[in-house]
């Protein structure tokens, strides 16, 4: 039978093992962010990546729905940049530009005073989950810098830094590309992860029906992120809505 002091010693020992394990992971996996070279070569490599994912076709997608890792579900009106975000018993009709919208929890519409935290949570979800949906297409958005990093094997890799915008400005991603410019993986230096250089694959590419390409699987030694239920359309009616779901927040 364990005494209180014995249980305390066990807990202290387990905590020490956890801390040691985290330290080992940090020192084994942590990498300093590389320094790249900006200029024409970086812009050419970015364009090669855009061609590989068919960026122009992505721009022509009007609506897209997806399920992120069986956690959040989305219907995104890309033309008006309005999003339905669902998780658990919560639904938010979100205007990401204004961080505003309508929040509904368990079928009850929250008041303006009650809804901000829920809307902000939906905004953070959308920033993260839409990035995983098609981060390569964001390589030239306002507030980004692009530079070329030469890997040890001589391959040219593309370092994208987001100096503004989103939930965590300052994050950087180092893209490894295949010979055609399609992303194979990226390493991350982001605020929410203390280990620099954590790598995820970009694989199981899917054609959106018009040539736009989306990677639906991202693998890391610790876990896998899957994007499922991906569907595009030209109208909200393609997603089962009889009337405009964004009428309450639409600016046009």
C-alpha positions as CSV (number, residue, x, y, z in Angstrom):
1,X,0.0,0.0,0.0
2,X,1.4,3.4,-1.0
3,X,1.7,6.1,1.6
4,X,1.1,9.8,0.8
5,X,4.9,10.4,0.8
6,X,5.4,7.4,-1.5
7,X,2.8,8.6,-4.0
8,X,4.4,12.1,-3.9
9,X,7.8,10.6,-4.7
10,X,6.3,8.7,-7.6
11,X,4.6,11.8,-9.0
12,X,7.8,13.8,-8.7
13,X,9.7,11.0,-10.4
14,X,7.2,10.9,-13.3
15,X,7.3,14.6,-13.7
16,X,11.1,14.5,-13.8
17,X,10.9,11.8,-16.6
18,X,8.5,13.9,-18.6
19,X,10.7,17.0,-18.3
20,X,13.8,14.9,-19.3
21,X,11.8,13.5,-22.3
22,X,10.8,17.0,-23.4
23,X,14.4,18.2,-23.0
24,X,15.7,15.3,-25.1
25,X,13.0,16.0,-27.8
26,X,13.9,19.7,-27.8
27,X,17.7,19.3,-28.1
28,X,17.4,16.4,-30.6
29,X,14.8,18.0,-33.0
30,X,15.3,21.7,-32.5
31,X,16.9,23.6,-35.4
32,X,17.8,27.2,-35.8
33,X,15.9,28.9,-38.6
34,X,18.2,29.1,-41.7
35,X,19.0,32.4,-43.4
36,X,17.9,32.6,-47.0
37,X,18.6,34.9,-49.9
38,X,15.9,37.1,-51.3
39,X,15.7,38.2,-54.9
40,X,14.8,36.9,-58.4
41,X,15.7,33.3,-57.7
42,X,13.3,33.2,-54.7
43,X,10.5,34.7,-56.8
44,X,11.2,32.2,-59.6
45,X,11.0,29.3,-57.1
46,X,7.8,30.6,-55.7
47,X,6.3,30.8,-59.2
48,X,7.4,27.2,-59.9
49,X,5.5,26.2,-56.7
50,X,2.5,28.2,-57.8
51,X,2.5,26.4,-61.2
52,X,2.8,23.0,-59.5
53,X,-0.3,23.6,-57.4
54,X,-2.2,25.5,-60.2
55,X,-2.5,28.7,-58.2
56,X,-4.6,30.3,-61.0
57,X,-7.2,27.5,-60.8
58,X,-7.3,27.9,-56.9
59,X,-8.1,31.5,-57.4
60,X,-11.2,30.5,-59.5
61,X,-12.6,28.3,-56.7
62,X,-15.8,30.0,-55.4
63,X,-16.7,27.8,-52.5
64,X,-14.9,25.1,-50.6
65,X,-15.8,22.9,-47.7
66,X,-13.5,20.6,-45.6
67,X,-13.1,18.8,-42.3
68,X,-9.9,19.5,-40.4
69,X,-8.6,16.5,-38.5
70,X,-12.1,15.6,-37.4
71,X,-12.2,18.7,-35.2
72,X,-13.6,21.6,-37.2
73,X,-15.8,21.8,-40.3
74,X,-15.9,24.6,-42.8
75,X,-17.8,26.1,-45.7
76,X,-15.8,29.0,-47.1
77,X,-17.2,31.5,-49.6
78,X,-13.9,32.6,-51.1
79,X,-15.3,35.4,-53.2
80,X,-16.8,37.2,-50.2
81,X,-14.3,35.8,-47.7
82,X,-17.0,34.6,-45.3
83,X,-16.9,31.3,-43.5
84,X,-19.2,28.9,-41.6
85,X,-17.1,27.3,-38.8
86,X,-18.5,24.4,-36.8
87,X,-17.1,22.4,-33.9
88,X,-18.9,20.5,-31.2
89,X,-22.2,22.2,-30.5
90,X,-20.9,25.6,-31.8
91,X,-21.5,27.3,-35.2
92,X,-20.0,30.6,-36.1
93,X,-20.8,32.6,-39.3
94,X,-17.5,34.5,-39.5
95,X,-16.2,37.5,-41.3
96,X,-12.4,37.0,-41.0
97,X,-11.5,40.5,-42.2
98,X,-13.4,42.1,-39.3
99,X,-13.2,39.3,-36.7
100,X,-16.9,39.6,-36.4
101,X,-20.0,37.5,-37.1
102,X,-22.7,35.5,-35.5
103,X,-22.1,32.7,-32.9
104,X,-24.6,30.0,-32.2
105,X,-24.1,27.6,-29.3
106,X,-26.4,24.6,-28.8
107,X,-28.9,26.2,-31.1
108,X,-29.0,29.6,-29.2
109,X,-27.7,32.7,-30.9
110,X,-25.3,34.6,-28.6
111,X,-25.6,38.3,-28.0
112,X,-22.9,40.6,-29.2
113,X,-21.4,40.9,-25.7
114,X,-21.4,37.1,-25.3
115,X,-20.2,36.1,-28.7
116,X,-16.7,37.8,-29.1
117,X,-14.6,35.1,-27.5
118,X,-16.4,32.4,-29.5
119,X,-16.0,34.4,-32.7
120,X,-12.3,35.0,-31.9
121,X,-11.9,31.2,-31.4
122,X,-13.5,30.5,-34.8
123,X,-11.1,33.1,-36.4
124,X,-8.1,31.4,-34.8
125,X,-9.3,28.0,-36.0
126,X,-9.9,29.3,-39.5
127,X,-6.5,31.0,-39.7
128,X,-4.8,27.7,-38.8
129,X,-7.0,25.3,-40.7
130,X,-7.2,27.2,-43.9
131,X,-3.4,27.5,-43.8
132,X,-3.2,23.7,-43.7
133,X,-5.7,23.5,-46.5
134,X,-3.5,25.4,-49.0
135,X,-0.5,27.2,-47.5
136,X,1.5,27.2,-50.7
137,X,-1.1,29.6,-52.2
138,X,-0.3,32.1,-49.5
139,X,3.4,32.5,-50.4
140,X,2.8,35.9,-52.0
141,X,0.2,37.4,-49.8
142,X,0.8,40.9,-48.3
143,X,3.3,40.7,-45.4
144,X,5.3,37.8,-46.7
145,X,9.0,37.6,-47.5
146,X,10.5,34.9,-49.8
147,X,14.0,33.6,-49.8
148,X,16.1,30.7,-51.2
149,X,17.9,28.4,-48.8
150,X,20.5,25.9,-50.3
151,X,20.2,22.5,-48.5
152,X,23.2,20.4,-47.7
153,X,22.5,18.2,-50.8
154,X,22.4,21.3,-53.0
155,X,18.7,21.4,-53.4
156,X,17.0,24.8,-53.4
157,X,14.3,25.3,-50.7
158,X,11.9,28.1,-50.3
159,X,11.7,30.0,-46.9
160,X,8.5,31.9,-46.4
161,X,8.1,34.3,-43.5
162,X,4.8,35.9,-42.5
163,X,5.7,39.3,-41.1
164,X,2.1,40.4,-40.5
165,X,-1.5,39.1,-40.6
166,X,-3.1,35.9,-39.2
167,X,-3.0,34.9,-35.6
168,X,0.8,34.5,-35.2
169,X,2.7,37.0,-37.4
170,X,6.5,36.2,-37.6
171,X,6.1,32.5,-38.3
172,X,8.4,30.9,-41.0
173,X,8.1,27.8,-43.1
174,X,10.9,26.2,-45.2
175,X,9.4,24.3,-48.1
176,X,11.0,21.3,-49.7
177,X,9.9,20.9,-53.3
178,X,10.1,18.1,-55.8
179,X,11.7,18.6,-59.3
180,X,8.4,20.0,-60.6
181,X,8.0,22.5,-57.7
182,X,5.3,20.6,-55.9
183,X,5.7,20.8,-52.1
184,X,7.0,17.6,-50.4
185,X,7.2,18.9,-46.9
186,X,7.9,21.9,-44.8
187,X,9.8,22.7,-41.6
188,X,8.2,25.2,-39.2
189,X,9.4,27.9,-36.9
190,X,6.2,29.1,-35.3
191,X,5.2,30.8,-32.0
192,X,2.9,28.0,-30.8
193,X,5.6,25.3,-31.1
194,X,8.7,25.6,-29.0
195,X,10.7,23.2,-31.2
196,X,12.1,24.9,-34.3
197,X,12.3,23.0,-37.5
198,X,9.4,20.5,-36.9
199,X,8.7,18.9,-40.2
200,X,5.4,17.8,-41.8
201,X,4.8,16.2,-45.1
202,X,2.5,17.5,-47.8
203,X,1.1,14.4,-49.6
204,X,-2.0,12.6,-50.9
205,X,-2.6,15.4,-53.4
206,X,-6.2,15.9,-54.7
207,X,-7.4,17.7,-57.8
208,X,-10.3,20.1,-56.9
209,X,-11.9,19.3,-60.3
210,X,-10.5,22.4,-62.1
211,X,-6.8,21.5,-61.8
212,X,-6.2,23.2,-58.4
213,X,-4.2,20.8,-56.2
214,X,-4.6,20.3,-52.5
215,X,-2.5,18.1,-50.2
216,X,-4.9,16.2,-47.9
217,X,-2.4,14.5,-45.5
218,X,0.4,15.9,-43.3
219,X,2.6,13.5,-41.5
220,X,5.0,14.2,-38.6
221,X,6.7,11.5,-36.5
222,X,4.4,12.4,-33.6
223,X,1.1,12.6,-35.4
224,X,-0.8,12.9,-38.7
225,X,-3.2,15.6,-39.8
226,X,-5.9,14.6,-42.4
227,X,-8.2,16.9,-44.3
228,X,-11.3,15.1,-45.3
229,X,-14.7,15.9,-46.9
230,X,-13.1,18.4,-49.3
231,X,-15.7,19.7,-51.8
232,X,-15.8,22.7,-54.1
233,X,-18.8,24.4,-55.6
234,X,-20.0,27.5,-57.3
235,X,-22.9,28.4,-55.0
236,X,-24.0,27.8,-51.4
237,X,-26.7,25.6,-52.8
238,X,-24.0,23.1,-53.7
239,X,-23.6,22.5,-50.0
240,X,-27.2,21.9,-49.0
241,X,-28.2,25.5,-48.2
242,X,-31.5,26.6,-49.6
243,X,-30.8,30.3,-48.7
244,X,-27.6,32.3,-48.3
245,X,-26.1,31.1,-45.0
246,X,-24.1,34.4,-44.8
247,X,-27.0,36.8,-45.3
248,X,-26.8,38.0,-41.7
249,X,-23.1,39.1,-42.1
250,X,-22.7,39.7,-45.8
251,X,-21.4,43.1,-46.9
252,X,-22.8,42.5,-50.5
